[in-house]
Amino acid sequence: MPNTHLEKTDSKTKIVQEEPNLKGTFIAVMFVFAFLVGTWFSVWGIFLNR
Amino acid sequence: MHMHRLEKLWMFIGGGTLLFFLIVLGIGAFIQGAQPPSCLTVIDPQRVEAHDPFKEENLGLQEVEGGDLDYVVNVVASAFNYDFGKDEEGNVVRKIRIPAGSKVMFQGTTKDVVHGFQVAGTNANMMLEPGYINQVEVTLDNPGVYTIVCNEYCGTGHQFMTAQVEVYEE
């Protein structure tokens, strides 16, 4: 006869949400930021110089 | 709501950039008085020569005595020509000669359809619309020959609609 007895039913499972690692995403966002600022200032430079 | 530290940081940078550009716009518009090339100055397109700047003798390069400006260039566009009047010998002006460093206001209108007026390679670039007078002010510091082009498609001869500005060193 199979043993249907559950030994541990009262244990609490602790749910730990780990912080995702966003370092790579942050670097990608900074690339976009640098591109926007770089193009804006170069166009402004053209405007001022001619 | 919980947010990642880096997420907060890049949202702050994004918001800051938006704020920076809005402040730049605000300074230009409200402190320096920047406005679009045309500020709703109207004219009857059927009778442009009734308006002083566009009388035959006032077309082309006009020196300005005193004031902020050195020169005014009056132009009447029509398909497919820029009318800068005539020189002393009675020849049609195709090239305008301006000394380097001059502050110039280009002032134009059109008799028929919408035309463009761009002095390619400078910051002078505006639309000429029937019924409106448009103006643009530039300081021409760099010597050279610049082509004036129509950059609004105006008909079959659009690509032939050109003139020249020569900026020379004194």
Backbone of each chain as ProteinMPNN parsed JSONL, in Angstrom:
{"seq_chain_A": "MPNTHLEKTDSKTKIVQEEPNLKGTFIAVMFVFAFLVGTWFSVWGIFLNR", "coords_chain_A": {"N_chain_A": [[0.843, -1.201, 0.0], [0.583, 2.167, -0.91], [2.319, 4.886, 0.517], [0.623, 7.516, 1.67], [0.953, 9.499, 3.337], [1.668, 12.79, 4.19], [4.521, 14.318, 5.08], [5.575, 16.88, 5.823], [3.652, 19.55, 6.269], [3.299, 21.978, 7.312], [5.23, 23.821, 6.88], [6.542, 27.031, 6.169], [6.939, 28.742, 3.129], [9.347, 30.907, 2.197], [9.08, 33.738, 0.224], [11.357, 35.211, -1.697], [12.069, 38.057, -3.353], [14.37, 38.78, -5.67], [16.351, 41.619, -6.489], [16.333, 42.663, -9.838], [19.086, 42.533, -12.094], [20.076, 45.408, -13.459], [22.152, 46.63, -14.687], [23.303, 46.418, -17.268], [21.162, 47.297, -18.838], [20.993, 49.889, -17.943], [23.402, 50.931, -18.901], [22.892, 50.755, -21.636], [20.779, 52.592, -21.829], [22.187, 54.896, -21.227], [23.784, 55.067, -23.485], [21.88, 55.783, -25.442], [21.139, 58.248, -24.377], [23.584, 59.648, -24.572], [23.839, 59.696, -27.353], [21.599, 61.261, -28.128], [22.138, 63.738, -26.84], [24.633, 64.31, -27.945], [24.062, 64.519, -30.776], [22.266, 66.654, -30.68], [23.832, 68.818, -29.716], [25.757, 68.902, -31.755], [24.258, 69.685, -33.985], [23.449, 72.164, -33.08], [25.905, 73.386, -32.964], [26.5, 73.538, -35.729], [24.511, 75.362, -36.474], [25.375, 77.659, -35.072], [27.833, 78.192, -36.25], [27.548, 78.888, -38.935]], "CA_chain_A": [[0.0, 0.0, 0.0], [1.447, 3.365, -0.987], [2.304, 5.786, 1.668], [0.048, 8.802, 1.271], [1.13, 10.449, 4.44], [2.548, 13.93, 3.901], [5.254, 14.549, 6.319], [5.665, 18.292, 6.236], [2.602, 20.37, 5.651], [3.172, 23.254, 8.014], [6.393, 24.7, 6.681], [6.259, 28.256, 5.383], [7.944, 29.023, 2.11], [9.641, 32.342, 2.159], [9.273, 34.207, -1.149], [12.329, 36.312, -1.729], [12.205, 38.629, -4.7], [15.693, 39.389, -5.817], [16.419, 42.778, -7.393], [16.928, 42.294, -11.123], [20.325, 43.254, -12.394], [19.772, 46.325, -14.576], [23.361, 47.382, -15.036], [23.429, 46.437, -18.733], [20.089, 48.157, -19.352], [21.36, 51.271, -17.629], [24.454, 51.342, -19.847], [22.225, 50.954, -22.928], [20.048, 53.861, -21.738], [23.182, 55.98, -21.296], [24.186, 55.19, -24.892], [20.819, 56.557, -26.103], [21.263, 59.611, -23.849], [24.777, 60.268, -25.171], [23.545, 59.922, -28.772], [20.681, 62.405, -28.236], [22.826, 64.974, -26.459], [25.691, 64.535, -28.942], [23.5, 65.023, -32.033], [21.671, 67.981, -30.434], [24.885, 69.827, -29.637], [26.43, 69.076, -33.036], [23.376, 70.498, -34.842], [23.527, 73.528, -32.535], [27.211, 73.87, -33.428], [26.351, 73.918, -37.142], [23.701, 76.578, -36.482], [26.161, 78.801, -34.595], [29.025, 78.437, -37.062], [27.362, 79.351, -40.304]], "C_chain_A": [[0.877, 1.25, 0.0], [1.278, 4.254, 0.234], [1.805, 7.164, 1.227], [0.253, 9.873, 2.324], [2.107, 11.578, 4.059], [3.248, 14.334, 5.173], [5.275, 16.002, 6.766], [4.61, 19.107, 5.505], [2.557, 21.751, 6.262], [4.333, 24.22, 7.774], [6.026, 25.901, 5.798], [7.376, 28.487, 4.362], [8.152, 30.537, 2.047], [9.887, 32.766, 0.717], [10.213, 35.406, -1.129], [12.442, 36.809, -3.168], [13.562, 39.306, -4.791], [15.597, 40.573, -6.76], [16.999, 42.334, -8.725], [18.2, 43.107, -11.361], [20.118, 44.121, -13.636], [20.996, 47.111, -15.056], [23.521, 47.537, -16.557], [22.396, 47.357, -19.362], [20.439, 49.619, -19.139], [22.433, 51.787, -18.598], [23.845, 51.608, -21.228], [21.463, 52.281, -22.946], [21.015, 55.042, -21.843], [23.716, 56.178, -22.718], [23.175, 56.043, -25.656], [20.932, 58.027, -25.691], [22.445, 60.341, -24.504], [24.538, 60.582, -26.64], [22.667, 61.155, -28.944], [21.4, 63.721, -27.948], [23.902, 65.319, -27.49], [25.148, 65.112, -30.237], [22.915, 66.422, -31.841], [22.748, 69.053, -30.436], [25.636, 69.978, -30.959], [25.577, 69.89, -34.008], [23.413, 71.963, -34.387], [24.838, 74.182, -32.969], [27.165, 74.317, -34.875], [25.603, 75.246, -37.236], [24.535, 77.801, -36.088], [27.302, 79.166, -35.546], [28.776, 78.955, -38.457], [26.43, 80.534, -40.431]], "O_chain_A": [[1.797, 1.374, 0.808], [0.221, 4.327, 0.86], [2.492, 7.88, 0.499], [-0.222, 11.002, 2.196], [3.239, 11.316, 3.654], [2.63, 14.646, 6.191], [5.027, 16.315, 7.93], [4.677, 19.318, 4.294], [1.836, 22.617, 5.767], [4.409, 25.288, 8.381], [5.294, 25.774, 4.816], [8.565, 28.437, 4.676], [7.212, 31.31, 1.863], [10.78, 32.239, 0.054], [9.884, 36.469, -0.603], [12.852, 36.078, -4.07], [13.851, 40.271, -4.083], [14.841, 40.534, -7.73], [18.049, 41.692, -8.753], [18.341, 44.228, -10.873], [19.999, 43.598, -14.745], [20.872, 48.125, -15.743], [23.827, 48.617, -17.062], [22.697, 48.102, -20.295], [20.224, 50.468, -20.004], [22.376, 52.929, -19.053], [24.226, 52.561, -21.907], [21.489, 53.006, -23.94], [20.705, 56.057, -22.466], [24.055, 57.292, -23.115], [23.559, 56.923, -26.426], [20.837, 58.929, -26.523], [22.326, 61.49, -24.929], [24.984, 61.619, -27.13], [22.942, 62.002, -29.794], [21.287, 64.686, -28.703], [24.062, 66.481, -27.862], [25.696, 66.084, -30.756], [23.043, 67.278, -32.717], [22.594, 70.086, -31.088], [26.111, 71.072, -31.265], [26.108, 70.697, -34.771], [23.409, 72.879, -35.209], [24.879, 75.368, -33.295], [27.726, 75.357, -35.222], [26.003, 76.143, -37.979], [24.411, 78.86, -36.704], [27.69, 80.331, -35.631], [29.709, 79.423, -39.111], [26.192, 81.017, -41.538]]}, "seq_chain_B": "MHMHRLEKLWMFIGGGTLLFFLIVLGIGAFIQGAQPPSCLTVIDPQRVEAHDPFKEENLGLQEVEGGDLDYVVNVVASAFNYDFGKDEEGNVVRKIRIPAGSKVMFQGTTKDVVHGFQVAGTNANMMLEPGYINQVEVTLDNPGVYTIVCNEYCGTGHQFMTAQVEVYEE", "coords_chain_B": {"N_chain_B": [[5.161, 52.249, -4.616], [7.627, 50.017, -5.615], [10.761, 50.777, -6.964], [13.54, 50.182, -9.035], [16.826, 51.308, -8.258], [18.503, 52.214, -10.377], [16.642, 52.501, -12.375], [15.136, 54.642, -11.439], [17.09, 56.567, -11.633], [17.59, 56.788, -14.464], [15.117, 57.669, -15.302], [15.017, 60.108, -14.062], [17.074, 61.401, -15.414], [15.986, 61.424, -18.006], [13.665, 62.995, -17.583], [14.906, 65.323, -16.737], [16.278, 66.08, -19.058], [14.131, 66.712, -20.733], [13.081, 68.896, -19.32], [15.259, 70.635, -19.538], [15.301, 71.168, -22.355], [12.819, 72.397, -22.625], [13.251, 74.701, -21.108], [15.258, 75.898, -22.648], [13.753, 76.447, -24.982], [11.869, 78.201, -23.866], [13.492, 80.367, -23.013], [14.415, 81.228, -25.516], [11.969, 81.983, -26.751], [10.6, 83.747, -24.932], [12.459, 85.447, -23.694], [14.516, 86.09, -25.524], [12.941, 86.73, -27.628], [12.403, 85.203, -29.94], [10.803, 84.238, -32.973], [8.619, 82.689, -35.418], [9.772, 82.708, -38.906], [7.823, 84.073, -40.519], [5.667, 86.444, -39.265], [2.888, 86.687, -39.514], [2.539, 88.938, -41.274], [0.68, 90.567, -43.58], [-0.126, 90.772, -47.131], [-1.343, 91.894, -50.307], [-1.394, 89.508, -52.716], [-1.824, 89.934, -55.415], [-1.07, 92.479, -55.906], [1.703, 93.079, -55.217], [3.623, 94.99, -55.707], [2.594, 97.294, -54.793], [3.303, 97.521, -52.266], [5.74, 99.019, -50.29], [8.527, 97.832, -49.874], [8.616, 96.103, -52.024], [8.493, 97.452, -54.371], [9.634, 98.107, -57.679], [12.106, 99.625, -57.67], [13.053, 99.157, -55.141], [13.758, 96.561, -54.871], [16.017, 93.784, -54.296], [19.402, 94.202, -53.028], [19.6, 96.39, -50.323], [21.086, 99.017, -48.634], [21.15, 99.668, -45.155], [20.806, 102.476, -43.204], [22.184, 103.189, -40.117], [20.799, 101.761, -37.069], [20.183, 98.273, -36.271], [20.54, 96.505, -38.345], [22.586, 95.8, -41.288], [22.067, 95.417, -43.996], [19.205, 95.056, -46.162], [17.558, 92.635, -48.02], [15.351, 92.595, -50.561], [12.926, 90.561, -52.028], [10.925, 89.247, -54.643], [9.215, 86.422, -55.284], [8.281, 84.273, -57.957], [6.769, 81.874, -60.114], [9.139, 80.87, -62.342], [11.169, 82.143, -60.681], [13.395, 84.381, -58.938], [12.938, 87.64, -58.135], [15.153, 90.167, -57.995], [15.277, 92.711, -58.784], [16.869, 95.248, -60.869], [20.251, 96.033, -61.901], [22.568, 98.919, -62.013], [23.164, 99.134, -64.727], [20.954, 98.183, -65.867], [20.676, 95.464, -66.034], [19.297, 92.273, -65.198], [19.36, 91.271, -61.854], [21.221, 88.574, -60.749], [22.961, 87.767, -58.919], [23.817, 88.5, -55.638], [25.886, 90.677, -53.907], [27.518, 90.755, -50.894], [29.272, 92.217, -48.183], [31.431, 90.405, -45.968], [30.482, 89.553, -42.616], [28.294, 91.118, -42.371], [25.077, 92.028, -41.117], [22.155, 90.798, -42.225], [18.865, 91.184, -43.467], [16.645, 89.131, -45.031], [13.873, 89.612, -46.99], [10.805, 88.656, -48.156], [8.228, 87.823, -50.576], [5.574, 86.191, -52.415], [4.123, 86.016, -55.702], [2.485, 84.131, -56.729], [2.369, 80.927, -56.19], [3.276, 78.857, -53.313], [6.624, 79.275, -52.447], [10.017, 78.294, -51.757], [12.731, 79.732, -49.889], [15.919, 79.512, -49.615], [19.11, 80.158, -48.526], [21.49, 78.29, -49.282], [23.619, 76.614, -47.053], [23.763, 78.575, -45.21], [22.037, 80.072, -42.37], [19.746, 81.142, -43.365], [16.604, 80.472, -44.227], [13.472, 80.048, -45.384], [9.881, 79.987, -45.914], [8.033, 81.24, -48.676], [4.982, 82.586, -48.863], [1.916, 83.036, -50.653], [0.307, 86.101, -50.086], [1.52, 86.666, -47.704], [4.246, 88.287, -45.978], [7.487, 87.298, -45.557], [10.27, 87.127, -43.316], [13.746, 86.843, -42.612], [16.541, 86.917, -40.518], [20.044, 87.059, -40.754], [23.536, 86.732, -39.912], [26.139, 87.118, -42.015], [29.023, 85.668, -41.947], [30.965, 84.007, -43.084], [32.978, 84.041, -45.893], [32.196, 83.4, -49.368], [30.484, 81.731, -52.13], [27.113, 81.413, -52.24], [24.284, 79.42, -52.957], [21.017, 80.329, -53.769], [18.125, 78.591, -53.226], [14.978, 77.205, -54.27], [13.04, 75.523, -52.111], [10.561, 74.448, -51.921], [8.324, 72.532, -53.6], [7.258, 73.895, -56.604], [6.292, 73.698, -59.153], [6.686, 72.851, -62.689], [9.108, 74.053, -63.399], [10.58, 74.208, -61.15], [13.162, 73.26, -60.354], [14.854, 74.981, -61.67], [14.824, 77.313, -60.383], [16.756, 79.446, -59.079], [19.308, 81.511, -57.512], [22.102, 83.626, -56.61], [24.204, 84.303, -53.755], [26.906, 86.244, -52.956], [29.358, 86.315, -50.575], [31.756, 88.483, -49.681], [35.149, 89.284, -48.696], [36.048, 92.292, -47.188]], "CA_chain_B": [[5.65, 51.316, -5.634], [9.078, 49.857, -5.549], [11.47, 50.95, -8.234], [14.982, 49.95, -9.003], [17.611, 52.543, -8.131], [18.968, 52.667, -11.703], [15.448, 52.92, -13.114], [14.863, 56.005, -10.966], [18.147, 57.441, -12.147], [17.436, 57.151, -15.875], [13.898, 58.475, -15.456], [15.404, 61.452, -13.641], [17.856, 61.964, -16.525], [15.034, 61.693, -19.094], [12.853, 64.147, -17.191], [15.811, 66.477, -16.714], [16.525, 66.473, -20.45], [12.895, 67.362, -21.186], [13.034, 70.19, -18.647], [16.323, 71.451, -20.137], [14.888, 71.645, -23.68], [11.713, 73.339, -22.439], [13.836, 75.963, -20.652], [15.913, 76.481, -23.833], [12.665, 76.995, -25.802], [11.292, 79.328, -23.137], [14.434, 81.492, -23.081], [14.372, 81.716, -26.906], [10.697, 82.605, -27.099], [10.117, 84.816, -24.055], [13.499, 86.399, -23.313], [15.201, 86.587, -26.718], [11.926, 87.173, -28.586], [12.422, 84.446, -31.194], [9.487, 83.984, -33.542], [8.758, 82.06, -36.73], [10.156, 83.675, -39.932], [6.715, 84.943, -40.845], [4.808, 86.643, -38.103], [1.568, 87.094, -39.986], [2.47, 90.213, -41.973], [-0.066, 90.215, -44.788], [0.05, 91.579, -48.336], [-2.199, 91.424, -51.399], [-0.477, 88.857, -53.668], [-2.083, 90.448, -56.769], [-0.482, 93.809, -56.046], [2.836, 93.145, -54.289], [4.418, 96.199, -55.963], [1.979, 98.411, -54.066], [3.936, 97.514, -50.945], [7.02, 99.711, -50.454], [9.756, 97.05, -50.083], [8.565, 95.299, -53.243], [8.477, 98.322, -55.557], [10.746, 97.781, -58.581], [13.382, 100.243, -57.293], [13.495, 98.723, -53.806], [14.095, 95.14, -54.855], [17.437, 93.459, -54.203], [20.175, 94.612, -51.858], [19.431, 97.776, -49.888], [21.865, 99.296, -47.437], [20.346, 100.288, -44.105], [21.566, 103.462, -42.428], [21.918, 103.107, -38.681], [20.021, 100.603, -36.65], [20.804, 96.994, -35.978], [20.828, 95.793, -39.59], [23.451, 96.437, -42.288], [21.417, 95.336, -45.307], [17.944, 94.34, -46.359], [17.419, 92.121, -49.383], [13.935, 92.403, -50.88], [12.772, 89.622, -53.144], [9.583, 88.784, -54.998], [9.319, 85.145, -55.981], [7.164, 83.854, -58.789], [7.196, 80.682, -60.846], [10.118, 80.177, -61.524], [12.177, 83.196, -60.652], [13.502, 85.303, -57.807], [13.121, 88.991, -58.674], [15.955, 91.056, -57.143], [15.346, 93.984, -59.486], [17.899, 95.432, -61.892], [21.407, 96.822, -61.464], [22.667, 100.264, -62.621], [23.164, 99.029, -66.192], [19.661, 97.674, -66.314], [20.659, 94.003, -66.144], [18.592, 91.56, -64.127], [20.298, 90.816, -60.817], [21.185, 87.138, -60.449], [23.895, 87.517, -57.826], [23.859, 89.599, -54.678], [27.196, 90.71, -53.27], [27.408, 91.294, -49.533], [30.527, 92.076, -47.435], [31.399, 89.452, -44.85], [30.228, 90.112, -41.295], [27.083, 91.961, -42.377], [23.809, 91.489, -40.628], [21.261, 90.961, -43.367], [17.507, 90.652, -43.367], [15.995, 88.772, -46.288], [12.438, 89.877, -46.855], [10.234, 88.225, -49.43], [6.85, 87.362, -50.731], [5.377, 85.53, -53.704], [2.953, 86.497, -56.438], [1.607, 83.03, -57.147], [2.226, 79.772, -55.291], [4.261, 78.783, -52.237], [8.012, 79.016, -52.837], [10.989, 78.264, -50.665], [13.857, 80.653, -50.056], [16.992, 79.032, -48.758], [20.477, 80.456, -48.936], [22.066, 77.005, -48.854], [24.884, 76.734, -46.336], [23.611, 79.579, -44.158], [20.819, 79.825, -41.595], [18.591, 81.785, -44.001], [15.745, 79.446, -44.819], [12.076, 80.356, -45.033], [8.875, 79.779, -46.95], [7.356, 82.443, -49.167], [3.593, 82.171, -49.091], [1.106, 84.112, -51.215], [-0.487, 86.814, -49.081], [2.311, 86.94, -46.504], [5.632, 88.716, -46.115], [8.333, 86.558, -44.619], [11.567, 87.745, -43.073], [14.702, 86.08, -41.826], [17.762, 87.692, -40.28], [21.262, 86.266, -40.553], [24.826, 87.412, -40.006], [26.926, 86.334, -42.97], [30.426, 85.809, -41.542], [31.891, 83.184, -43.861], [33.004, 84.383, -47.318], [31.928, 82.292, -50.281], [29.33, 81.908, -53.002], [26.028, 80.552, -51.762], [23.186, 79.303, -53.912], [19.657, 80.46, -53.233], [17.297, 77.577, -53.873], [13.574, 77.057, -53.896], [12.934, 74.187, -51.515], [9.156, 74.007, -51.859], [8.001, 72.224, -54.998], [6.342, 74.948, -57.061], [5.828, 73.457, -60.52], [7.594, 72.141, -63.606], [10.421, 74.696, -63.491], [11.063, 74.342, -59.767], [14.615, 73.019, -60.197], [15.615, 76.069, -62.295], [14.592, 78.519, -59.602], [17.931, 79.68, -58.224], [20.063, 82.769, -57.622], [23.312, 83.46, -55.815], [24.673, 85.332, -52.831], [28.35, 86.16, -52.76], [29.847, 87.004, -49.386], [33.173, 88.767, -49.971], [35.905, 89.955, -47.638], [36.318, 93.698, -47.542]], "C_chain_B": [[7.175, 51.243, -5.581], [9.703, 50.02, -6.933], [12.956, 50.761, -8.035], [15.711, 51.293, -8.978], [18.026, 53.105, -9.506], [17.808, 53.161, -12.562], [15.07, 54.353, -12.735], [15.84, 56.978, -11.581], [17.916, 57.801, -13.609], [16.131, 57.886, -16.149], [14.175, 59.931, -15.081], [16.187, 62.147, -14.765], [16.934, 62.329, -17.695], [14.192, 62.925, -18.812], [13.671, 65.429, -17.206], [16.09, 67.003, -18.108], [15.325, 67.239, -21.008], [12.798, 68.781, -20.625], [14.059, 71.15, -19.262], [15.879, 72.025, -21.484], [13.715, 72.629, -23.586], [12.234, 74.701, -21.997], [14.531, 76.672, -21.814], [14.869, 77.155, -24.726], [12.092, 78.261, -25.178], [12.179, 80.55, -23.198], [14.4, 82.101, -24.479], [13.11, 82.511, -27.188], [10.392, 83.836, -26.253], [11.188, 85.834, -23.665], [14.172, 86.979, -24.557], [14.226, 86.985, -27.825], [11.955, 86.457, -29.927], [10.994, 84.2, -31.673], [9.669, 83.292, -34.886], [9.104, 83.11, -37.778], [9.02, 84.614, -40.329], [5.92, 85.18, -39.577], [3.521, 87.318, -38.533], [1.497, 88.528, -40.518], [1.814, 89.931, -43.321], [0.145, 91.218, -45.914], [-0.916, 91.032, -49.387], [-1.307, 90.811, -52.484], [-0.665, 89.333, -55.114], [-1.362, 91.777, -57.001], [0.705, 93.967, -55.091], [3.639, 94.439, -54.464], [3.802, 97.445, -55.31], [2.586, 98.548, -52.669], [5.359, 98.039, -51.1], [8.251, 98.825, -50.719], [9.778, 96.309, -51.423], [8.32, 96.132, -54.497], [9.724, 98.009, -56.363], [12.094, 98.316, -58.091], [13.896, 99.788, -55.929], [13.873, 97.247, -53.732], [15.606, 94.947, -54.768], [18.078, 94.021, -52.95], [19.993, 96.099, -51.547], [20.247, 97.991, -48.622], [20.972, 100.015, -46.422], [21.236, 101.238, -43.313], [21.178, 103.353, -40.962], [21.142, 101.853, -38.327], [20.867, 99.35, -36.511], [21.289, 96.297, -37.245], [21.8, 96.555, -40.485], [22.761, 96.493, -43.656], [20.045, 94.687, -45.205], [17.941, 93.866, -47.8], [15.937, 91.851, -49.62], [13.807, 91.507, -52.101], [11.292, 89.29, -53.361], [9.757, 87.498, -55.797], [8.075, 84.927, -56.82], [7.666, 82.658, -59.579], [7.905, 81.119, -62.137], [11.329, 81.077, -61.402], [12.186, 83.924, -59.308], [13.785, 86.68, -58.398], [13.863, 89.851, -57.655], [16.121, 92.42, -57.817], [16.461, 94.017, -60.513], [19.051, 96.251, -61.339], [21.464, 98.155, -62.224], [22.614, 100.221, -64.142], [21.855, 98.47, -66.744], [19.611, 96.172, -66.509], [19.937, 93.386, -64.945], [19.62, 91.024, -63.128], [20.114, 89.319, -60.559], [22.074, 86.802, -59.257], [23.953, 88.742, -56.926], [25.191, 89.547, -53.952], [27.102, 91.445, -51.93], [28.762, 91.165, -48.83], [30.385, 91.161, -46.218], [31.187, 90.179, -43.525], [28.974, 90.967, -41.235], [25.898, 91.225, -41.77], [22.753, 91.817, -41.677], [19.876, 90.43, -43.042], [16.991, 90.368, -44.772], [14.497, 88.904, -46.062], [11.775, 89.525, -48.174], [8.77, 87.899, -49.381], [6.743, 86.7, -52.1], [4.1, 86.034, -54.357], [1.983, 85.367, -56.74], [1.481, 81.917, -56.107], [3.268, 79.845, -54.167], [5.642, 78.477, -52.83], [8.862, 78.92, -51.58], [12.054, 79.306, -50.938], [14.935, 80.215, -49.087], [18.326, 79.457, -49.343], [21.291, 79.277, -48.41], [23.433, 77.201, -48.218], [24.877, 77.846, -45.294], [22.334, 79.256, -43.378], [19.589, 80.496, -42.199], [17.78, 80.724, -44.733], [14.317, 79.741, -44.406], [11.153, 79.992, -46.183], [8.36, 81.135, -47.395], [5.95, 82.007, -49.542], [2.804, 83.317, -49.683], [0.26, 84.772, -50.129], [0.287, 87.158, -47.822], [3.701, 87.452, -46.86], [6.438, 87.93, -45.083], [9.696, 87.218, -44.512], [12.459, 86.784, -42.326], [15.986, 86.895, -41.728], [18.942, 86.772, -40.059], [22.478, 87.186, -40.558], [25.709, 86.545, -40.883], [28.414, 86.567, -42.71], [31.397, 85.102, -42.474], [31.842, 83.536, -45.341], [32.773, 83.147, -48.187], [30.747, 82.619, -51.171], [28.271, 80.9, -52.577], [24.897, 80.557, -52.785], [21.855, 79.482, -53.181], [18.808, 79.428, -53.968], [15.863, 77.649, -53.371], [13.437, 75.643, -53.348], [11.487, 73.767, -51.226], [8.753, 73.747, -53.303], [6.919, 73.171, -55.513], [5.859, 74.751, -58.489], [6.925, 72.873, -61.384], [8.984, 72.765, -63.679], [11.089, 74.888, -62.14], [12.586, 74.239, -59.649], [15.464, 74.104, -60.842], [15.545, 77.352, -61.471], [15.739, 78.737, -58.615], [18.448, 81.104, -58.414], [21.292, 82.578, -56.74], [23.544, 84.627, -54.86], [26.177, 85.156, -52.718], [28.72, 86.974, -51.527], [31.342, 87.208, -49.594], [33.827, 89.473, -48.795], [36.254, 91.353, -48.087], [37.809, 94.003, -47.464]], "O_chain_B": [[7.883, 52.248, -5.513], [9.224, 49.47, -7.925], [13.532, 51.13, -7.012], [15.278, 52.271, -9.586], [17.916, 54.305, -9.759], [17.948, 54.091, -13.356], [14.731, 55.168, -13.593], [15.469, 58.075, -11.999], [18.025, 58.969, -13.981], [16.037, 58.642, -17.117], [13.644, 60.858, -15.693], [15.984, 63.331, -15.032], [17.074, 63.393, -18.299], [14.019, 63.787, -19.674], [13.195, 66.482, -17.63], [16.137, 68.213, -18.327], [15.477, 68.27, -21.663], [12.482, 69.732, -21.34], [13.768, 72.326, -19.479], [16.05, 73.217, -21.738], [13.627, 73.576, -24.368], [11.736, 75.735, -22.443], [14.417, 77.889, -21.961], [15.062, 78.285, -25.174], [11.859, 79.258, -25.861], [11.69, 81.66, -23.41], [14.361, 83.322, -24.631], [13.165, 83.583, -27.79], [9.97, 84.862, -26.788], [10.858, 86.973, -23.337], [14.38, 88.188, -24.654], [14.643, 87.52, -28.852], [11.574, 87.035, -30.946], [10.089, 83.981, -30.867], [10.769, 83.307, -35.439], [8.781, 84.284, -37.593], [9.23, 85.82, -40.461], [5.54, 84.232, -38.89], [3.121, 88.355, -38.005], [0.534, 89.248, -40.257], [2.333, 89.145, -44.114], [0.543, 92.36, -45.683], [-1.265, 89.852, -49.362], [-0.533, 91.533, -53.113], [0.227, 89.157, -55.944], [-1.08, 92.153, -58.138], [0.718, 94.872, -54.257], [4.256, 94.93, -53.519], [4.418, 98.51, -55.281], [2.403, 99.558, -51.989], [6.106, 97.556, -51.95], [8.955, 99.052, -51.704], [10.847, 95.93, -51.902], [7.983, 95.596, -55.553], [10.764, 97.679, -55.792], [13.093, 97.597, -58.085], [15.061, 100.015, -55.602], [14.257, 96.743, -52.676], [16.377, 95.839, -55.123], [17.41, 94.284, -51.95], [20.208, 96.954, -52.406], [20.117, 97.24, -47.655], [20.15, 100.856, -46.784], [22.291, 100.846, -42.814], [20.0, 103.415, -40.61], [20.869, 101.003, -39.175], [22.093, 99.378, -36.622], [22.3, 95.595, -37.237], [21.849, 97.785, -40.46], [22.861, 97.488, -44.375], [19.764, 93.894, -44.306], [18.288, 94.625, -48.705], [15.339, 90.995, -48.969], [14.514, 91.691, -53.091], [10.528, 89.086, -52.418], [10.376, 87.497, -56.861], [6.973, 85.333, -56.454], [8.875, 82.458, -59.696], [7.243, 81.724, -62.98], [12.388, 80.794, -61.962], [11.162, 84.067, -58.641], [14.784, 86.856, -59.096], [13.322, 90.221, -56.613], [17.009, 93.191, -57.454], [16.941, 92.981, -60.972], [18.87, 97.059, -60.429], [20.548, 98.49, -62.976], [22.094, 101.136, -64.78], [21.694, 98.312, -67.955], [18.651, 95.644, -67.07], [19.97, 93.916, -63.835], [20.614, 90.406, -63.509], [19.03, 88.856, -60.206], [21.973, 85.728, -58.664], [24.116, 89.87, -57.392], [25.584, 88.5, -53.438], [26.666, 92.594, -51.856], [29.357, 90.088, -48.874], [29.359, 91.152, -45.539], [31.665, 91.298, -43.344], [28.623, 91.484, -40.174], [25.743, 90.01, -41.889], [22.498, 92.985, -41.972], [19.725, 89.375, -42.427], [16.913, 91.271, -45.604], [13.938, 88.388, -45.094], [12.16, 90.058, -49.215], [8.165, 87.727, -48.323], [7.716, 86.658, -52.852], [3.141, 86.422, -53.69], [0.799, 85.606, -56.979], [0.599, 81.957, -55.25], [4.046, 80.796, -54.096], [5.8, 77.541, -53.613], [8.49, 79.39, -50.505], [12.258, 79.715, -52.081], [14.874, 80.507, -47.893], [18.639, 79.162, -50.496], [21.723, 79.263, -47.257], [24.298, 77.874, -48.779], [25.859, 78.04, -44.578], [21.638, 78.288, -43.686], [18.506, 80.435, -41.618], [18.225, 80.159, -45.732], [13.983, 79.692, -43.222], [11.606, 79.721, -47.295], [8.26, 82.066, -46.596], [5.755, 81.169, -50.423], [2.987, 84.463, -49.273], [-0.415, 84.095, -49.354], [-0.227, 87.867, -46.956], [4.26, 87.103, -47.9], [6.107, 87.906, -43.897], [10.21, 87.788, -45.474], [11.989, 86.0, -41.502], [16.454, 87.478, -42.706], [18.866, 85.822, -39.28], [22.45, 88.274, -41.133], [25.996, 85.394, -40.555], [28.993, 87.54, -43.192], [32.532, 85.548, -42.639], [30.809, 83.364, -45.987], [33.1, 82.022, -47.81], [30.089, 83.645, -51.0], [28.51, 79.693, -52.561], [24.6, 81.583, -53.398], [21.605, 78.882, -52.136], [18.782, 79.403, -55.198], [15.573, 78.073, -52.253], [13.696, 74.672, -54.06], [11.222, 72.877, -50.418], [8.831, 74.646, -54.14], [5.824, 73.253, -54.957], [5.086, 75.568, -58.989], [7.967, 72.45, -60.883], [9.949, 72.069, -63.993], [12.05, 75.646, -62.013], [13.22, 75.022, -58.942], [16.67, 74.16, -60.601], [16.147, 78.362, -61.836], [15.696, 78.275, -57.475], [18.07, 81.801, -59.356], [21.502, 81.498, -56.187], [23.143, 85.762, -55.116], [26.667, 84.066, -52.423], [28.432, 88.168, -51.446], [32.104, 86.245, -49.674], [33.173, 90.159, -48.01], [36.698, 91.572, -49.214], [38.223, 95.133, -47.728]]}, "name": "protein", "num_of_chains": 2, "seq": "MPNTHLEKTDSKTKIVQEEPNLKGTFIAVMFVFAFLVGTWFSVWGIFLNRMHMHRLEKLWMFIGGGTLLFFLIVLGIGAFIQGAQPPSCLTVIDPQRVEAHDPFKEENLGLQEVEGGDLDYVVNVVASAFNYDFGKDEEGNVVRKIRIPAGSKVMFQGTTKDVVHGFQVAGTNANMMLEPGYINQVEVTLDNPGVYTIVCNEYCGTGHQFMTAQVEVYEE"}
